[in-house]
Amino acid sequence: MHQEDSLKKSIGLMTAITIVIGTIIGSGVFVKPSVVLGHAGSSNMAIAAWVVGGVLTLAAGLTIAEVGAQIPKTGGLYAYIRDIYGRFWGFLTGWVQTVIYGPAIIASLTLFFGILVANFFGFSESLGIWIGIAALTFLVILNILGTGLGGAMQNFTTVAKLIPVFAIIIFGLLWGKADIFNQDVTSLIKDGDEINFGRAVLATLFAYDGWIMLTNLTGEMKNAKRNLPLAMLIGLSVVTLAYVFINIAVFHVIPASELIGMGNTSSAQAATVLFGSIGAKFVNIGVIISIFGCLNGKIMTFPRVPFAMADDHLLPFSKVIGYVSPKTNTPVGALSIVYLLGLLLVLLTMAFPKVVNADYLSEICIFVIYVFYIMAFVGLFLLRKRFKGQRAYSVPLYPVVPIVAILGGLFIIISTLQSDFLGALYSLIIVAVGIPFYLFLKKHV
């Protein structure tokens, strides 16, 4: 019997939708407007960049949803690559996610959350680190006690984080006086090389990252073949609309010529204009809740990858990592290993900041993760050829949508090679290190 069968199917459609929204929306919705404008050069092109980023992400989500409906198993991308291309490629996908990518993102969010809370209350930065670790520990324990509890937390934080977003959108559109469109700021950008629509779209795609995380929980979803595609469609549509309209609202409140120099404070400045001095605090609380909810979403989803790998005996100590509590029906072993790896990266980042940087590790891994994404997108065509006939869900506008998803993935890979070739090389080295581990496990486990 596979341990996957002992996981409780406790995730309904609403929780699935909030996981999609909550694992995408972190701080990007609040801090990216000025960054994207700096690359786009005008308000029109900035808004267009958010739309294009949303369309590419939606195409990816709808494509993966068909793959997930065909392979409704815990582990998401790992399970898809394994079933389509074999255990070797599946292992390498899971290896990167388990050893570096997942722990690095969790560590980054943990540190960011702690710093934000410390700054908000005027605490020292050293205390902020412990606040972050306490939040990480609390959320891991919560998810060990029950996936339903983790889901309830995700529902609450997602609704809470959307309140300031919608407040800025609604009141910004109603009360704003600045022109939204046709605001050219190219003359205000000191480095002309920064103006590049491709770089603007790339900046939005980093804000959209996390769209695939729900698929890790497919084995615990109620009626996954129906709810996975539906949650992807609804969740990604909400995120795209939120991102596009908060940028329109910010442009309506703050002239683009002023916005260009605001860096990461643009949404807070817009809230201050709209709601007075309490506005910035309102947004800061929103960012804190947003990061907390995003961290919870990552803790819910990332451990399912090592869990699925342990279930396939593709990790050392598979029995321990694959352990499911008979009382709570949660993957306690996988949650614990991801917690320990994330905590280790937090401590290493703080102790050796010049050697270990969780933010940078998560960023360089995006290159190789998108290689696996593209393999999964191409896998849709292979699955259709392999299993002809009726499907629980078919991606709309086939084959246009999967092709758009593939082109979007290639765009990120090419852009990363151009902007950070060394980082892309590092991520490939991380993959290569996994090969001898696979060969050893194949022989001895």
Stockholm file with secondary structure:
# STOCKHOLM 1.0

chainA/1-445         MHQEDSLKKSIGLMTAITIVIGTIIGSGVFVKPSVVLGHAGSSNMAIAAWVVGGVLTLAAGLTIAEVGAQIPKTGGLYAYIRDIYGRFWGFLTGWVQTVIYGPAIIASLTLFFGILVANFFGFSESLGIWIGIAALTFLVILNILGTGLGGAMQNFTTVAKLIPVFAIIIFGLLWGKADIFNQDVTSLIKDGDEINFGRAVLATLFAYDGWIMLTNLTGEMKNAKRNLPLAMLIGLSVVTLAYVFINIAVFHVIPASELIGMGNTSSAQAATVLFGSIGAKFVNIGVIISIFGCLNGKIMTFPRVPFAMADDHLLPFSKVIGYVSPKTNTPVGALSIVYLLGLLLVLLTMAFPKVVNADYLSEICIFVIYVFYIMAFVGLFLLRKRFKGQRAYSVPLYPVVPIVAILGGLFIIISTLQSDFLGALYSLIIVAVGIPFYLFLKKHV
#=GR chainA/1-445 SS CCGGGGSCCCBCHHHHHHHHHHHHCSSHHHHCHHHHHHHHSBHHHHHHHHHHHHHHHHHHHHHHHHHHHHSCCTTTHHHHHHHHHCHHHHHHHHHHIIIIIHHHHHHHHHHHHHHHHHHHHTCCHHHHHHHHHHHHHHHHHHHHHCHHHHHHHHHHHHHHHHHHHHHHHHHHHHHCCSCCSSCBCGGGCSCGGGCCHHHHHHHHHHHHTTTTGGGGGGGGBTTHHHHHHHHHHHHHHHHHHHHHHHHHHHHHHSCHHHHTTCGGGHHHHHHHHHHTHHHHHHHHHHHHHHHHHHHHHHHHHTTHHHHHHHHTTCSTTHHHHTCCCTTTCSCHHHHHHHHHHHHHHHHHHHHCTTTCCHHHHHHHHHHHHHHHHHHHHHHHHHHHHHSCSCCSCCCTTTTHHHHHHHHHHHHHHHHHHHHCHHHHHHHHHHHHHHHHHHHHHHHHC
#=GC SS_cons         CCGGGGSCCCBCHHHHHHHHHHHHCSSHHHHCHHHHHHHHSBHHHHHHHHHHHHHHHHHHHHHHHHHHHHSCCTTTHHHHHHHHHCHHHHHHHHHHIIIIIHHHHHHHHHHHHHHHHHHHHTCCHHHHHHHHHHHHHHHHHHHHHCHHHHHHHHHHHHHHHHHHHHHHHHHHHHHCCSCCSSCBCGGGCSCGGGCCHHHHHHHHHHHHTTTTGGGGGGGGBTTHHHHHHHHHHHHHHHHHHHHHHHHHHHHHHSCHHHHTTCGGGHHHHHHHHHHTHHHHHHHHHHHHHHHHHHHHHHHHHTTHHHHHHHHTTCSTTHHHHTCCCTTTCSCHHHHHHHHHHHHHHHHHHHHCTTTCCHHHHHHHHHHHHHHHHHHHHHHHHHHHHHSCSCCSCCCTTTTHHHHHHHHHHHHHHHHHHHHCHHHHHHHHHHHHHHHHHHHHHHHHC
//
